[in-house]
Amino acid sequence: MKARWTGAVVAAAIVFIAAGYLLSPYWALYQLRSAAADGNGERVAAYVDFPAVRDSLKAEFAARMVRGAESPGTGEALSGIGQTFAKQLLNGVVDAMVSPETVSAMIRWGKAPRALLPDSKRLEATPGTNKDAATPHLRQRYTSVNTFEAALVDPKTNDDTLVTVLTRQGLFGWKLTAVRLPSVGKG
């Protein structure tokens, strides 16, 4: 009888741990989105790896610059100097831009700051207007055992407005480590 109870307790513990392991990114994302909705920068910061997010954005913008330089009609004489200067400027802008407040705003509104997006990718509604029109849908999925992706989707066009990538930290912890903006990576 005692062995049966022990087996049941062990089985229940295994199920509980497995469920926690699989559901932990959903909980972390919920906590991150709740903190962003409340405008609580300290709570947002607890769920964000800021150096990794900065690096991901720098890489995205660098890729965008390279594609722009490779497009027909661009002058090649000064492109190397211009790209070097632009990269230095970009690094400073990204370092200054990525803060708990801007990450909160990006998650809350489902888009990057206006200055970073082309007009065609901006959601039309702004805070205080028809909130149903501005509320992005959320698409979530594991991309690997230790990587989880949440895409905020414009309900009108069904296009991603922002993709956040969370990476496992330990057994149950998750942190936001990358942000992908619309039109970056698309040719």
C-alpha positions in Angstrom: 0.0 0.0 0.0 2.8 2.4 0.9 4.6 1.7 -2.3 1.5 2.5 -4.3 1.2 5.9 -2.6 4.9 6.6 -3.2 4.5 5.8 -6.8 1.4 8.0 -7.1 3.3 10.9 -5.5 6.3 10.5 -7.7 4.1 10.3 -10.8 2.2 13.4 -9.7 5.5 15.3 -9.1 6.8 14.3 -12.5 3.5 15.5 -14.2 3.7 18.8 -12.2 7.3 19.4 -13.1 6.7 18.6 -16.8 3.7 20.9 -16.9 5.7 23.7 -15.3 8.5 23.1 -17.7 6.3 23.3 -20.8 4.0 26.1 -19.5 6.7 28.4 -18.0 7.2 30.5 -21.1 3.5 31.3 -21.3 3.6 32.4 -17.7 6.7 34.5 -18.2 5.2 36.1 -21.3 2.0 36.8 -19.3 4.0 38.4 -16.5 6.0 40.5 -19.0 2.9 41.7 -20.8 1.1 42.5 -17.5 4.1 44.5 -16.3 4.2 46.3 -19.7 0.4 47.0 -19.5 0.9 48.5 -16.0 3.8 50.5 -17.1 5.9 48.9 -14.4 9.5 49.3 -15.7 11.0 47.4 -12.8 8.9 44.3 -13.4 9.6 44.5 -17.1 13.3 44.7 -16.5 13.1 41.5 -14.5 12.0 39.6 -17.7 14.4 41.3 -20.2 18.0 40.6 -21.0 18.8 44.1 -22.2 22.2 43.5 -23.7 20.8 40.6 -25.8 17.8 42.7 -26.9 20.2 45.5 -27.9 22.4 43.1 -29.8 19.4 41.7 -31.7 18.2 45.1 -32.7 21.7 46.2 -33.8 21.9 43.1 -36.0 18.5 43.8 -37.5 19.3 47.4 -38.3 22.7 46.4 -39.7 21.0 43.9 -42.0 18.6 46.6 -43.1 21.5 49.0 -43.8 23.3 46.3 -45.9 20.2 45.7 -48.0 19.7 49.4 -48.5 23.3 49.8 -49.6 23.0 46.9 -52.0 19.9 48.3 -53.7 20.4 49.6 -57.3 21.2 53.3 -57.6 23.2 53.7 -54.4 26.6 55.3 -54.8 29.4 53.0 -54.1 32.2 55.5 -53.6 31.2 56.6 -50.1 29.1 53.6 -49.1 31.9 52.1 -46.9 32.5 55.3 -45.0 28.8 56.0 -44.8 28.0 52.5 -43.5 30.7 52.8 -40.8 29.4 56.1 -39.6 25.8 54.9 -39.8 26.7 51.8 -37.8 28.3 53.9 -35.0 25.3 56.2 -34.9 22.9 53.2 -34.9 24.7 51.5 -32.0 24.3 54.7 -29.9 20.6 55.1 -30.8 19.8 51.5 -30.0 21.7 51.6 -26.7 19.8 54.7 -25.7 16.4 53.4 -27.1 16.3 50.0 -25.4 15.1 50.7 -21.8 12.3 49.3 -19.6 10.0 52.1 -20.8 10.5 51.5 -24.5 10.3 47.7 -24.2 7.0 48.2 -22.2 5.6 50.5 -24.9 6.7 48.1 -27.7 4.9 45.2 -25.9 1.9 47.2 -24.9 1.2 48.6 -28.4 2.6 45.7 -30.4 5.0 47.8 -32.4 8.4 49.5 -32.3 8.7 53.2 -31.6 7.3 55.2 -34.6 10.6 56.5 -35.7 11.8 52.9 -36.4 9.0 51.7 -38.6 8.1 52.5 -42.2 4.6 54.1 -42.5 3.1 50.9 -44.0 3.9 48.9 -40.9 2.4 51.3 -38.3 -0.8 50.4 -36.6 -3.4 53.1 -37.4 -4.9 53.4 -34.0 -3.1 55.3 -31.2 -3.6 55.2 -27.5 -6.9 56.5 -26.4 -8.7 55.7 -29.7 -10.6 52.6 -30.7 -8.7 50.1 -28.6 -10.2 47.1 -30.3 -8.7 48.2 -33.6 -5.3 48.7 -32.0 -5.2 45.6 -29.9 -2.8 43.1 -31.6 -3.4 39.4 -31.5 -0.8 37.2 -30.0 0.7 34.2 -31.8 2.9 32.0 -29.6 5.1 29.0 -30.2 8.2 27.1 -29.2 10.9 27.4 -31.8 13.2 25.0 -29.9 13.2 23.5 -26.4 14.9 26.6 -25.0 13.4 29.3 -27.3 9.9 30.6 -27.4 8.5 33.2 -29.9 5.5 35.5 -29.4 4.4 37.5 -32.5 2.1 40.4 -32.0 -0.2 40.5 -35.1 -2.1 43.4 -36.6 -5.7 42.3 -36.6 -6.5 44.2 -39.8 -3.7 42.8 -42.0 -2.7 39.7 -40.1 0.9 40.9 -40.5 3.4 40.6 -37.6 4.0 44.0 -36.0 6.5 42.8 -33.6 8.1 39.4 -32.7 9.6 38.8 -29.3 11.9 35.9 -28.6 12.2 34.5 -25.1 15.1 32.2 -24.1 15.1 29.7 -21.2 17.1 30.8 -18.2 17.6 27.8 -16.0 14.8 25.2 -15.7 11.7 27.4 -15.4 12.9 31.0 -16.0 12.6 32.9 -19.3 13.9 36.3 -20.5 13.2 38.4 -23.5 16.4 38.2 -25.6 15.5 39.4 -29.0 13.0 41.6 -30.8 12.3 41.3 -34.5 10.7 44.3 -36.3 8.5 44.1 -39.4 10.2 44.3 -42.8 13.6 43.4 -41.3 14.7 40.2 -42.9 12.3 40.5 -45.8 13.7 41.2 -49.2 
